[in-house]
Amino acid sequence: MRAFSVFLAAIAIFASTAASQAQTYLRLTGSTAFRANTHNAIRNILASGHTFAYTGSSFSSANQSIFTGTVGGNPVIIKCSWSGSVDGTNTVSNSVPIAFLPDSTTQTAGGQSGIAAVTTSTSGADVSAPDVGMADTFQNATPFNTNPLTEIKVGVIGFKWLVNRGLTQLTLSVDTNASSNIGTVASTATLSAGMTISGNANIPNDAKIGQIIDGTTFTIVKNSDGTARAATSTASGVNTVFVAPAPFSSLSTQLAQALWANGKLSLALFTGLNAHRTIDVWATGRDPGSGTRLTAFAESGIGVNSTVVQYQPTISGGAVTSHIPWPAGTFNGINYTQGNGGQTSGGNLVTYLTATTSGINGYYISYLSVNDAVSAIAGGAKELSWNGSFYSLDGVKEGSYPFWCYEFITYRSSIATTTKTVADTLANQIITVDAPIKLSEMGVGRASDGGLITPNY
């Protein structure tokens, strides 16, 4: 009898050990605006020695990724397939299978880039219902609230309104002096103060954006906060592009509502100048599966479920040659009518805002997360103030800048225990480290997307 008891105990210990070492999967979807932060948090919870891979050339903007390693000593494979916050709420709450990278994807410790994206029709894809969503919105603000999800608030994310880089551009040679952050141009023809500059490798520090300050000189700007970096050597640049920015710097609630209801407005409404009546401002943006779109439409009063008109540009050589109202379509079960569609990610939307637009004789206005706005502004887009306020961290934290939302980790109540443990570990990592704005830093709060902002103190 004693031997049999020892045998049973040994089996129990073996089963417990095997269970603790079983492979745990965590499949994530949702917010493209928060994917860069989520990717970083995933790497931070995985033990040293983990491997990963991602689609495309940019880890921060990859639409699909896979990570293999351990969390708390237990083997884990984490997969991401980003399609937008609202769409993520749909696929998580309704257990809709979507495509993830297969387990066989080549991974490296440094991160294997350039992996080909997979779809539900691609041979070898892991087509599974996602376990967890990253959501920029409260579930009850979406059309997908029949099956309630557990929502863990993990941080705050800000957004910006932007206008594209400009109507036209010209090319001139520039010169810079050693240890100077001032550049000069050989000719001042057609240059004017305020024009932006897209540099090339011949400009020190590979500066990509500068600004004309007096018609003959410009500052070399490199840092993400817009500050100038000093040149390190003498250089002469060729084919340096100068672009005249949009002649306005602000957007109001009334203009936003009118613009997205109609698809376009006269530039004169933004500048107050009669000469601008024949130039247009056009709306473009994200698809109905986007949390960024929902947040923008909630904050502006356009309406989270409103049918709007957004335009889809055709771009050639960095310039818009034509555009049409976004064609009607369906995305993961979300139907949208003509004009009501949009880009599937903020990264793709950046290309619209960094193009010149003489081909349509007008300007595009759109909305982006702060992460994606960095890329757009670096490419020449111009940030707009929102009802008189520009984005700042303190503005969000103290309530003077209202274009922000909470970020949530969401999952079904039926989530597997081991998967939930990894999800909760990820949530804690974001809350304490990787959130762009931490909940503990917020002096204000709100109870709904675009809702009234009130003090936390």
N, C-alpha and C positions, 0 to 999 in steps of 0.2 A: 504493500500500500504506500509506504513511504517513497519507494522508488518511482511509483506511478505519479505521486504528487510532485516529485522533483522533475519528472518528465513534462508534466503539464506546465509547471512553472517555467521550464526552459523554453517551451513552445510560446508561452505568453511573452517572455522577454524577447525572443526572436521576432515575433509578430510586431511587438512594439518598436523594436529597432528598425525593422523593415519599413514600417509605416512612416517612421520619422525620416527615413532616407528616400521615400518615394518621391518621384518627380512631381513638383507642383507647377501648374501652369497659371499664369495671370495674363489675360488678354484685355488690352485697354483700347478704348476708342474715344471719340469726342473732340474736344476743343483743339483746333489748329492754333489758336492764339496762345495756348498754354503749353504746347508740345515741347518747346525748348526747355522750359522749366521742368516739365515732367521727365524729359530725357535725362537731364542733369540729376534729378532726384533719384531716378532708377539706378543710375551708376553709383550714386552715393550710398544706397542701401545694400548694394551687392558687395560681397567681400572681394578683397584684392585677388586678381587673377581671373576675373570674369572676362568673357569675350562678347563682342556685339557686332552688328552689321546694320546697314541702313540703305534705303533707296536714295539715288541721286548723289550729289557731291557735298551736300550740307547736312550735318548731323542735326542742327537746330531746326531745320525746315523739312526734314524727311517725312514723307507721308506714311511710310512703313518702316518698322525697325524690329530687331530681335536681340535679346540679351540672354546669355546663359551663364549661370554662376550659382552662388549660394546666398541665402538670407537667413541669418541666425543659425548657420550650420546646415540648413536644409537645401537640397538641390532645387533650383527654380529656373524656369524658362519664362521670360516676360516678353510679350509681343505687343506691338502698338500698330494700329491702323487708324489714322486720323481722318475724319470726314466732316467735322463740324460738331459743335456742341449740341444743337437741337437734334441733328441726325443721330448723334451718340445716345441721347436720351431715348430716342425711338428704338434703336437697336438693342440697347441694354434692357430697357423695361419690357420690351416685347420679344426678347430673345431671338432677334433676327440674325441669321448667319451672315457674316461678311468675310472678306478675304484677308488673311494674315500671311506673313512669310512662313514658309515651311520649316520644320526642324532641321532639314538638310542644308539650309542656307549657310554658306561659308562665312565664318566669323573669325575675328582676330582680336587680340588684346588691345590693339590700337584702334579698332573699329574699322571693319571692312566697308568701304563706301562703294557707290556705283552699282549696288544690287538692283536688278530689274524688278520693278513693281509687279505685283500679281493681282489678279482680279478673280471673282468667283468663277469665271470661265477658264482661268488659266490652269493648265495641267500642273499638278504638284502643289497648288495653293492649299493652305490650311483654312478651310471654310468652316468657321465656328461662330457661335453666338458669343459676343464679348462678355466678359465678366464684370468689367468696371468701366465707368464713364468719367471723363473729365468734363465738367459742365460749367459754362460761363453764366448760366441762368438757373433760376429756380425752376424745378420741374413743372410747377403749376402754371408757369408762364408759357409753356409749350403746348402744342396740340396733343402731346403724348403723356397724359397724366392718368390714364385708366389704371395702370399697374404702378402703385406708388413705390418709389425707390428710397432706400436709406441715403440721406444726403449729409455728407460731412464737409463743413465749411473749412477750407484749408488756406485761404488767402484772398487777396484783392488784386485785380488786374485793371490797368488803366487803358484808355483808348484815346485816339485823336481823330479829328477831321482834317483832311488834307486836300489840296488842289494840285493837279499835275504840274510838271516842271515848266511848261511854257508853250507858246504858240510856235515860235521859230528859234533857230539857233544859227550862229555863225562861227567860223573857224579862224583863229589867228595864232601867231607864234608868241610865246612869252619867254621872259628871262627872269631868273632869280639870282640873288647874290648869296654867298656863303653866310651861314648863321643869321639869315634874315627870313622872316615869314611874310615878306612883301614881294610880290611879283610885279613886273611891268610888261606892257605890251608895246610893240613897235608902232602900232597904229591905233588911234582912238576912234576911227571911223565906226559909226553906228553903236559904239559902246555907251552905256549909261550907268550911273550909280545904281546899285542894287541888283545888277545882273549876277546870275550864278555861273560857276565855272566847273566843268567836268574835266579833270586833269588826265594826265597819262604818266607812264613810267619815267618820263624825262623830268617831271617835276619832283623835287626832293620829297622824300618820305612817301612817294606814290600817292600824293594828295589827290583826292577825288572831287572835292567840292571846295570852292572858294567864293568870294563875293567881291565884285567891283566896288571900290569905295570912293573913287573920284574921277573915273573915266580913263585913268592911265595906270593905276595900281590896284592890286587886289590882295586880300589876305589869303594865305594858304591854310585851309581848315582840314583837319584830319580826325580829331577826337570825336567820339560819339556825342559828347555834350556840346559840340559846336565850337570849342576853343581852338585857337590856332596853335600849330606846332612849328617850331623854328626849322628852317631849311638847314641841311647839313653840308651842302656843297653847291657850287655854282652850276647852274643847269640852264639849258635852252630847250624849250618845249616846242613841238610842232603839232599841228592838228588839234589844238586845244579848243574845246567847244565852250562857247559863251551863250547863255540862254537868258532871255528876259522873263522873269517870273510873272505870275498872274498879278494883275494890278489891284488886288484886294487881299485882306489879311484876316477876315472875320466871317463867321457864320452865326446866324441866329436861329432860334426855334421856328419863327415864322418862315424864313427863307428855306430851311430844311424841309418843312412840311410841304411847302409849295413846290419845291424842286422834285421831291420823290413822288408827289402826286401826279405831276405832269411830265417828268422825265427831263425837262429842260426849262430854263428861264433866261431872260435877257441879262447880259453882264451888267447892264445899266442898273439893275436892281441891287447889285452888290457894290457898285462904285458911285452911283448917283450922277453919272456923266452921260449926257445926251449922245455923245459920240459912240458910246458902247451899246446902243440899242440893237445894232445889227450883228453883234457878237454874242454867242450863246454860252451858257454854262450847263453842262450835262451831268446827270446822275449815273453813277455806276457803283457796283458793290458786290456783295456776297450772295450766295444762293440761300433758299429758305431753310436749309439744314444748318445754317451758321448761327452760333451764339453771339458772335460779334455783331451780326446784322440785327438780331433780336434786341441786344443791348442798345445799339444805336437808335433803333426805332422806338424802344421804350423811353429812352432818355429824351429824345426829341419830340415825342408826342405824335410821331408818324403813325404809331400803332403796331404792336408786335405781330399781329396777324393780317396787317393791311396788304392789299394788292398794290404794288408800286410799278413804276417804269424805270428800269435801269438799262444802260446801253452796253453792248458788247463790241469793243473795238477790233478792227483788223490792223495789225502793226507790221510794218516792214522797215528794216533798217533803223529801228528806234523811233519811228514816226507813225502816227495814226493816219492811215490812208482812207478809212471809211468806218462806219459803224452802223449797227442795227439794234432795235429793241431786242433784248435777250430772248432767244427762241424758247417756246414752250417746251416742257419736258417733264421727266420723272426721275427722282433720285432716291434710291432705297425706300420706295413707297411714298415719297413726298411729291405730289403733283404741283406744278406751277404753270401759270398761263404766260403768254407772250409778254415780255417786258419784266416779268416778276422773277426771273431767274438771276443767276449771277455766278461769280467765280467760286470754285470749291475750296479755296484756301486764301489766306491773306498774302502768302508768298507769291501766288499767281497774280493777285490783284496789284501787287507792287509794280508789275511790268506796265500796267495801264498808267500809273501815276508818274512813271519815270520816262514816258514817251513824250515827244513834242506833238502838238495837235493842230498844226496849220491846216491839215487835211480836212478837218471838220470846222475850222474857223471858230474855235471855242475852247473851253476848259472842262476837265472832269473834276468833280468833287466826290470823295468817297470817305470811308471810315476804316480805320485799321487799329489793331492792338498796338500798344507802345512798342513791343518787340518788332513787329513788322514795319511800323512807322520809321524806325531807325534806318532800315534798308531803303525805304522810299525817299526819305529826306536826303540820304547819302547819294541817291541817284538824281536829286534835283527837285523833288516834290517840296511843296511849301506847307508848313503847318498853319492851320487856321485857329484863331481863338474861338472859343465856344461861349456865346453870349457874353463876350468881353473878357473871358479868362483863358489863359494858355495853360496847358498841362504842366503840373509840377508835382513832385512827391508830396510836399507839404500841402499843396492845394487839395489833393485827394484826401490826405489824412485828416485835414481840419475842415473839409466841407466846402471850400470855395470853388473847387473844380468838380462838377458832378458826373462827368462822363467816365464812370467806372462800374465794375460789378464784382460780386463775390465769385470765387472759384470753388467748385465742389468736387469731391470724389463721391461717386454714386454707385450703388450696387443693389441687386435684388436681395430679398430676405433669404432666398434659397441658395445663396452663394456657398460654396464648399468652405469648410472651416479653415483648411490650410490656405486656400486662396484668400479668404478674408483676412487671415493673419498677415499675409504679404501686403494686401491692400491697405490695412490699417498702419503697417510699418511705413508704407509709402506716404500715407496721409500725414503721419507725424513728422516725417522728414521734410515735407513741404511746409507744414505749419511752422516748424522751428528753424528751418534753414533756407529752403529754396523758393519760397514765395517771393515774388518781386516786391510786394508790400505785405508785411505780416499783419495778421489780425490784431496782435498785441500792440501794434503801432497806430492803429486807427483811433482817432478821437471822435469819429462819427460812425453812424451805421444807417442801414435802411432795411425795411421789411419786405421789399419787393423790387424787381428790376425796374429802374427808373423812378422808384418811389421816393417819398419825402425823406430827406436827409436830416437826422437828428443827432444831438450829442450823445456820446457814450458815457459822459461824466455828469 
